[in-house]
Amino acid sequence: MKLTTQISVGFLIAISIDVVTTAVNYALDSRVKTNFEFLNRSETIVRNSGALHKQMVEMQSAFRGYLLTGEDQLLSPYYEGERSLPALISEEQALVQNPRQEVALDSIVWLHQHWMEFSHELIGAKEKEAADPRAYRKLFDAQFEQGVENQYNKRIALLFRNFDDAEFAERNARRQALTTSIVRTDDYSLASSILLVIVGAAIAIFLVRRISTRIGTQVTLAERIARGDFGKVKDDKHDELSSLSVSLNRMSEHLSRNIGELEKRNTELNQFAYVVSHDLKAPVRGISNVVQWIEEDLAGEISPVMRKYLDFIPGRIARVQNLIDGLLEYARAGRDIVADEEVNVEGMVRELAELIGISEASFVTDNLPVLHTERLPLQQIFSNLLSNAIKYAGPRAKIRVTCKEHEKDYEFSVTDNGPGISSEYHEKVFGLFQTLRERSDTESTGIGLAIVKKIVEERGGVIRLISSAGNGASFIFTWPKKKDHEEKYHHAGRG
């Protein structure tokens, strides 16, 4: 079975479990939401019921007070309730959804309306009492004294009490149902999550082991190729990674063939470099000999102008010879295979400083390590940088060589107090034939820093320049640590 098919099946199983879980959770959440909405609505219903009953009681009290005293200002709560009750009643009727509660609320409204008719009639008679006291007294005795008003109030109060009790009972039932729904939802969510994690982990482990085994085979082959063992791997799985195995086998075959050709070409190139160097130097030596013969044979006939030209030629010849040697050294830089060895950088740098002619008083080192690496390329770098420093800083040179250890490499710096280099030349100085000295200067070929840059970069390091005109220069380069050896790093002393 192909890897894509296995992965698709695994995802399909996980998605199916997730879909079922989502559907059940949605149903349980809907139930929870319904009960929660009912409780919120019920709370509003009870609150409005209390407000309705309170308003009706205030109207009843205002009505009785007016009948007893005849003072019109006592009817203010009565008329206020008459204006506000319709809105409260409409809001309550919109909230109530239980048919039994709707009937109870309708009964309350009906009784209140009849009470309002009764009260309006008595208030009207009370207002006309001065003109017709017997009519008011007759109505009062027939309605109020016989307890009709009290019966209305008691029935309304009883209906409100029954209404609220029924609402509270329904709320308690819904609250218990809500608690049960929440517990069930939590339990099912936890169970489904655990199931999904277990199934997902099992699928992931199976696929990871399956794929990692296949990839491990490819990685093993790639590592063998990286070590120069251009073998092949057998693969009969016929899945997506099989094409990678075929490609790696083909690459191994091509690399084996190309490495052989490259070694052959390198040998030929080395021979060519030496031949070209010899052939280029031969004409230069011939020119030098001719100049020497002219000076010996025609010494008395050479004019001052001719002498000036003849004196100028040896410098140019020396520069050409140095260029040829520098190009040959640049071509060889980084190509020779050098065995790793223990290198005391402190000792190596001080030996180079002594050979170059840097005085002890003007040379300082700091924190230079002992490490396991290629000695010759590192020595070549320091030789070029130290020579460069003393060349440009002059007899009053102050040179400092330091090192910082990082996780993956060492960072070396060679600093001098020379004339410095403007920022526009920081990149140019690492190019071939780039020099800040005059072209007539035989000591400067413009190849030394190019060789340093080539050696550093071929070993995975970087080199940069920090300098400004009149403030000296610091050449900083990194030297990668060897992964195959346990590095030894300690201070070899301070200069």
N, C-alpha and C positions, 0 to 999 in steps of 0.2 A: 504494500500500500504506500502511495506517495505521502511525503511529509505534509503537503498542503491538505490532503484528504484527512489525515490524522488530526491535524490542527483544527480543521473545520468541524470534524465530529466532536472534538473536545469543546470547542466554543458553542456548538449547537446544544450539547447537554447542559452546559452552564447557563446558556441563555434560556433554555426551557425551564430550568429550575427557577431562574429569576423571574420569568414571566408568570409562572404559577404563584410564586411568592407575592409578586406585585398584585395579581388579581385578588388573592385572598386578603392581603393587607388593605386593598382598596375597599373591599366589602366590609371588613371590620372597621376601617376608618370612617366609612359612610355611616355605619351604625353609631359609632361614637359621636360623629358630627351631628346626627339627628337628635340623639339624646341631649347633647350639649346645647344645641339650639333650643330644644324644648325647655330646658332648665332656665336658660336666659329669658326666653319668652314668658315662662311661668312666673319668674321673679317680677317681671314688669306687670303681668296680670294682677298679681297679689298687691303690688304697690299701687296700681291704679284703682283696684278694688277698695283699698283703704282710703284713697283720696276721694273716691265717689261717696263712700259711706260717711266720711267726715264732712263732706260738703252738704250732704243731705241732712245730717244731724244738725249742722249749723243753720241750715234753712229752717228746720223744725223749731230750733230754739228761738231764732229770730221771730218766727211766726207766733209762738206762744207769748213771747215778751211783748209783742205789739198788741196782741189781744188783751193782755192783762193791763198794760199801761196806756195804750193808745198813742204812744210816741212814734212818729213816722221814722225817725232816724234809726230805730231798732230794726227796721226792715232792710237796711243796707246789705247785710249778709244774705238775706233772702233773695234780693234781686241780683246780687253778684253770683250766687249759685245758679240762679235761673239762666244767666248769660253763659256761664262756664261749663255747666253740666253737659250740654249736648255734645261738645267737643270731646270731653272725657268719656262719655258713653260711646261715641263713635270709635274712639281709639281702642276702648276695651273690647267692643264687638269685633273689631278687625283682628285683635290678638287672639281671642278665644276660638279654638278649633275643635274642642270636645263638644259633641252634640248635647250632652247632658248639662254641661256648663253653659252652653248657649241658651238652653231653656231656662235655667235658673236666672241668668242675666236678663233675659227677656221678661221674666216675671218681676224682677226688681224694677225694671224700667216701667212696666205696666202699672205696678202699684204706685210708683213715684208719680207717674202722670195722673193717676186718679187722686193722689194726695194733693198734687198741684191744683187740680180742678176744685177740690174741696177747699183748699186754702185760699184760692183766688176768690171763691164765692164769699167766704167769711171776711176776707180783707175788704172786698167791695162793700159788704153790708156794714162793716165797722166804719168805713169812711163815710157812710150815709146815716150813721147812728143818730147824729144830731137831728136830722130831718125825719127819720122814721125809726125811733128806738125800739119799738115793738117788733118790727121785722127782723132787726139784728138779733134781739134777744130770743126770738122764736127759733131762728136758724142756729144760734149758739147753743140753746138748750137741746135742740134736736140732734145736732152733730157733735159738738165738742163735749158737752156735759155727759152725754151718753157713751163717751169713750171711742167714738169712731176714729178720731185723730190718733189716739193711742194705739188702736188696733193696727192702723196703717204702719205706724212706726215700729211696733213689735214685729209685724210680719216682714217688713223690709229688713230689720236687724237680723231676724232669723234666717232669711234668705241669704244675706251677706255672710253670716257665720257658716251656713251649709256650703255656700260657694267657696269660701276660703278653705274650709276643711277638705272639700273634695280636691281642690287644687294642691293643697299640701300633701294629701295622700298620693296623688298622681306624681308629684315631684319626688317624693321619697322612693316610689317604685322606679321612676326613671333614673334617679340618682344611683340606686343599686344596679340597675341595668347598665348605666354608664361605667360604673366601677368594674363590673364583670367584663364589659366589652374592652376596657383598657387593659385589664389583666390578660384577657385572651389575646388581644393584639400583641402585647409585649411578649407573651409566651411563644406565640406563633412566629413573631419576628425573630426572636432569639433562636428558636429551633431551626427556622429556615436559613438564617444567617450561618449557623453552625454547619448545617448540611451543605450550604453553598461553599463555605470555606473548605470543608473536608473534600467535597467533590472537586472543587477548583484546584486544591493542592494536589490531589491524586492525579488529576489530568496534567497539571503543570510538571509534577515530578516525572511522570511517564514521558511526556514530550521532551522535557529537558534532558533526561537521560538518553532518550532515543537520539535526539539531535546532537547532544554533546559527544556521544560516542562516534557519530558520523563525522562531526567537525574535528574531533580529536585525531581521527585518522588523517584528515587533510593537514592539520597543524603539524603532526609528526613528519609528514612528507615535506612540508614547507620548511621545517627546521632542519631536516636532513639536507635539503637543497641549499639552505643558508650556510650550512657548515661545509658545503662543497661535495656532499655525497649525493650525486645525481642519480638516485635510484628511482624505482617506480612502485606504485601501490596497486594491489588488486582490489577491484570494487565490483560486486555483483548485485548491489541493492536495487539498481535501476530506479532511483528516485532523483529529486532535484539536485542533490549534491554529487550525483554520479558524473554530471558534466564537469563539475569542479575537479574531480579526480582525474578525468581525462585531460583537462586543461593543465593541471599540475604535472601530470606525466609528460605531456607534450612539452611544457616549459622546461622540465628537468632534462629532457632529451636535447632541446635547443640550447640550453645553457651549457650542457656538457660539451656540445660541439663548439659553441661560441667561445667558451673559456679556453679551449685548446687553440682556437684560432687567435684569441687575444694574446695568449702567452707567446705564440709564434710571432705575432706582430710586435709585441713589446721587445722581444729579443732583436728583431730586425731594426726597430726604432732606436734601441740603445746603440747598436752598431752604426746606424746612420748618423746619430748625434756625434759620436766620436769621429767618424770619417769627415763629417761636415766641419766639425771644430778644427780638425787638422788641416783640411783644405782651405778654410777661411784664414787660418793663422799663417799659412805658408806665404801668400801674397803680402800680408802685413809685414812678415819678417823680411821679405824681399825688399819692400819699400824702405824699411829701416836700414838694411844693408847698403842700399843705393845712396841714402843720405849720408851714411858713414863714409862711403867711398868718396863722395863728392867733397866732404869735409877734409879727408886725408889727402886726396890727389890735387885738389884745387884750393887749398887753404889760402894761398897768397892771392888768388884771383877773385875771391868772394867779396862782393861789395857789402856795405852795411845793410842795405835793403835786403839783399839775398841772405845775409846772415840772420836777419830778423825772421825771414820766412823759414829758413832751415831750423832755427831754434823752436819755431812754432810746431813743426811736424812731429817731433818725438812725443809731445803731449797728446796730439791727436792719435798717434799710433797706440800709445798706452791706453787711451780711452777705448779704442776699437778692441784691443785685446781684452780689456776688462769686460766690455759688453759681451764678447764671445764667451768668456768664462762664466759671466752671470747668466746668460741664456742657457748654457749647458747645465748650470746648477739649478736653474728654475725648472728645466725639463725633467731633471732627475728628482726634484723635490717631491717627497711623498710617495714615490714609486718603489723605492727599495723596501723590502720586508725586513724589519728590524725586530729582533727578539726583545721581549720585555725583560727588564732587570731592575734591581733596587737602585734608585737614584736619590742621592743626597743633594737636593737642589741648592742648599746653602753652600756646600763645598763646590759644586759645579759652577755656580755663578761667581764665586770668589776666584776660582782658577781662571775663568774667562776674563774677569776684570783685570787680573794681574797680567795676563797675556796681552790684553789690549792696551794696557798702560794706564789704567785708572788707578790713581793713588788711593791708599788705604784711608787717608783723611777725608777724602771727598766721596766715599762710597759707603752706603748704609743699607743693611738688609733687615727685614722684619718678618718673623713668622713663616719662614720658608720651610716646607715639609720634606720628609723622606717618603717617597712613594714608589710604587711598582709600575713602571711604564717604559716607553721607548726612550732611550737616553739621547741618541744622536739627533732626532728631530727637535726635541726640546732644547738641546744644546745649541742647535743651529738657530733657533728662534732668539734665545737670549744673546747669542753672539751678534746677530744682526742688530737687535735693539740696543745693546750696550755700545756697539760701534757707532751706531747712529747718534746716540746720546752724546758721546765724547766728541764726535765729529762736529756737531752743531753747537754744543755748549762751550767747547774750547778748553783752555788750560784751567779756568776757574770753575770747572764743572762740579756740580753737586748732584750725585745720582743716588736714587733710592729704589730698591727692589723689595716689594712686599707681596703677601699672599693672603687671601681669605678663603676659607673652606666653606663650600655649600654642599647641599645634599647630593648633587649629582656631579659636581665638578669643583675644580680649584680656580680661583680668579687671581691671576698674577698681574702686577703692574710694574712698569719701569718708568720712573719719573726723573726728569732732569730740569735744570734751571736755565736752559738755553733761551734763544730769542723767541721761542714759541712759534705757533703756526696759526694763521688766520682761519676762521671757520670755513671759508670757501674752498680751502685746500684739504680739508679733513678726509674727504673721500678720494681725492686725486692722488694723494701721496702713496696709496696702496696699489696704484696702477703701474703697469710696466713702463719703464723709461721716464717715470715722473720724479723729478727732483727739484728742490728749491734752490739748488746751487747753480752757478753758471755752467753752461755746457763745456767750457774749457777746463773745468775742475776734474782732474783725473780720478779723484777719490770717489766720486759720486756717479753711479751708473743708472740709478733709478730702478734697480731690480730687487734690492735687499728687502724692502717692505712688502713687495709683491710675493717674494718667496715666503716670508713670514705668514702672510695672509693665506697663501695656498696651503701651507703645512697645517695651520690652525683649523681651517675650514674642512680639510680632508679628514680630520679627526673629530668632526662634529662640534668644534668650538667656534667662538666668534671673537673678533678683535675690533677695538674701537679706539678713537683718539680723543682725549680731552685736552684742549689747549686754546690759547688765544695769543695774539701778537704781544711779545714782551713779557709773557708770564710762564715760560717754560712749557713742557709738554709731558703728558702721561699716556703711554701706550698700555692699554688694558686688554688682556686676552684670557679666555677660559680654556682649561685643559680637562677634558672629561675624565672621570674616575673609571678605573677598570672594573668591570662587573665580575670578571672571572677570578679576581684575586682579592684577598682581604687587605685593604689599604692600611698602611702604617703611617700615622700622621703625628708628628711631634715637633716641638720647636728645636731647631738645630742651632739656636743661639741668636743673639741680636748683635748687629754691627754697630 
